[in-house]
Amino acid sequence: MESSIHPVLDPEQIHAIETLKGAQRVLLTGHERPDGDCIGAQAAISRVLEALGKQVAILNPDPPELRFGVLSRAIDFGVDQGGPIPPHDLLILLDCSELSRTGALSKRFEEAGSKKMVIDHHIKPLDRWWDASFHDVTASSTGLLVARVANELGVPLDEIAARGIFTSLVTDTGWFKYSNTDAETLALAASLVGQGIDVSKQYMDLFQRRPETHPNELGRLLTSTEFHADGRLALLTLPLNPQGKVHELDTDDALDVVRSVGTIEVVIFLREVRPGLCKLSARSKTTYDVAALASAFGGGGHRKAAGATIKGSLKEASQRVLRAALGNLED
């Protein structure tokens, strides 16, 4: 499958393609709580590399969400159980560029004697730890980069690879409504639909199979919304559930509702992932740079979508982030 737009590769990307060609046993990994872009990109590149006769395995810190069931039934998404990592000569980290975001796997990956590669569209960290990188911060998704890789390798996308890339595109562009939706993204999506992707079925699989508890849980989260700076900034918080576990609620629905408020420029969301540790997600509607906000807490991302992991209670983390976020608002 080819997009009608083919960006010229830079020398680093050309080196990455040559590294892929020379690998025999490839291990794929991604960030904790892998999202649609991470899962879709992994599914697609695993099929592309297998088509070239390479041995491919996936080992992630966490399992895919249930809504990615079509892909997880077709692809073996291995989940870390604390044991040794599969033998490999090339490790590829997809949809992030910080090895620390693989959680408990990071130390084992660092100690592995394999070559390391990154395929990602987020801002690069300052410390280069990889041997090769296929990176482009202007790309709408990591899945789009995988489509470029497949094109360079001369491998057509099969049904699962096409579904994986379409999943990446629609989840990272908010079904083509975010500002990262560009001509290349739409051309690639059109080519995938031409290949046979059923758009309505994809939408139903990804966004219309919520559990019965979803509406009430979403409502409770929305009632936590605080508005600051004359309605320009919103803060949402989600503590652990009554059993002391992480809420599995897909919070993108809540963020979309809050972003629909006309005065809103930035939405800050903090989820408690365990006592003393919180996950920040920030979204911007304007020129407000949430990547700069997240970087102040050791995280990163894009100007309009970024995140970080923050130590401290939910109340403490919320206060710290709110102070920083309000300080970054322009008058």
Summary of the structure (lengths in Angstrom):
residues: 331
radius of gyration: 19.5
end to end distance: 47.2
largest distance: 58.2
contacts: 1117
relative contact order: 0.11
helix: 41%
strand: 19%
